[in-house]
Amino acid sequence: MTDIPQRCRWAASDPMMAEYHDTEWGVPVRDARMLWETLMLEGFQAGLSWQVILRKREAFRAGFAGFDPGRVAAFGEEDIQRLLADPGIVRSRAKIEATIAGARIFNAMQAAGEDFSQWCWSFTGGATVRGDGVSAVTPLAETVSKALKKRGFKFVGPTIVHAWMQAVGMVDDHQPHCFRYRPG
């Protein structure tokens, strides 16, 4: 008899979501580019489910040059049209343009000597904080959302930001019954 690990409820019924939960969700990400990629993908998720984005993630990576901020920042109208015609991604002009603008912001921060990873993690004092496993919006997410908007990022409302912070391990929201739950 094989023991099936208990997971957070949202990941229990779909094998792809279970794999994502078990290997990625909540694992602290310190790589600036990966933090930016995940934030951009969370923006594409607005109004949809993460499951949709996860299924399309490789197509997003192909369409957005591996989420290389230097390359994405140089995208123009021809690239926008190419992406709008790509059935493998979410074809939203506003979200595509927000990703291009986000790459430019990321690059501007880097050029100014600001590390995106250090900036992001500064909101949690550099450590993962324990969430309550229930809330979709928290005061921390509201603070980070405002800071991202002030920088010019789009599709970074507090709900999206909270989901992003969970995904990249800034907030640990594994439920108490989950095998990845760590009290504290």
C-alpha positions, 0 to 999 in steps of 0.5 A, spaced: 500 500 500 502 506 497 501 512 502 498 518 498 501 525 501 496 530 504 496 536 500 493 543 500 486 542 498 487 546 491 492 541 489 489 535 491 485 533 485 489 534 479 496 531 478 499 537 474 497 541 480 500 536 485 506 536 482 507 544 482 505 544 489 510 538 491 516 541 487 515 549 486 509 552 490 512 555 496 519 554 495 523 560 496 525 563 490 531 568 490 533 568 483 531 575 480 529 573 473 525 567 476 521 572 481 519 577 475 517 571 471 512 568 476 510 575 477 508 576 470 505 569 470 501 571 476 498 577 472 496 573 466 492 569 471 488 575 473 481 573 471 483 566 470 485 560 474 493 558 475 491 551 472 490 555 466 497 559 466 501 553 469 498 548 463 501 554 458 507 556 462 512 553 457 508 556 451 509 563 455 516 562 456 517 560 448 513 566 446 517 571 451 524 569 450 525 565 456 522 571 460 529 574 459 527 581 461 533 584 456 530 581 450 522 582 453 524 589 454 526 590 446 519 587 444 515 592 439 508 592 436 511 586 431 512 582 437 505 584 440 502 581 434 506 575 434 503 574 441 496 576 440 496 570 435 499 565 439 494 560 441 499 557 446 498 563 451 493 568 454 492 573 448 491 579 452 494 585 449 493 589 456 497 583 459 502 582 454 504 590 454 504 590 462 509 584 461 513 588 456 513 594 461 515 590 467 521 588 463 523 595 462 522 596 469 526 590 472 531 593 467 531 600 470 531 597 477 538 593 475 541 599 471 540 603 478 543 598 482 537 595 485 537 587 485 529 585 484 530 579 489 533 583 494 527 589 493 522 583 493 524 580 499 525 586 503 518 586 505 519 580 509 525 582 512 529 577 507 525 571 510 519 567 509 513 569 513 507 564 515 500 566 512 494 563 515 492 559 509 486 562 508 486 569 506 487 571 499 489 578 501 493 581 507 496 587 509 503 585 507 500 583 500 497 590 500 503 594 501 507 590 496 502 591 491 502 599 492 510 599 492 509 595 485 504 599 482 508 605 484 514 602 480 509 602 474 508 594 474 501 593 472 496 587 474 499 587 481 493 588 485 493 585 492 490 578 490 495 577 485 501 579 489 499 575 495 498 569 490 505 571 487 508 571 494 505 564 496 508 561 489 515 564 490 515 562 498 515 569 501 509 567 504 508 560 507 501 558 506 501 550 506 495 548 510 496 544 517 494 537 514 499 538 508 505 534 508 509 541 506 506 545 512 511 547 517 509 550 523 512 557 526 
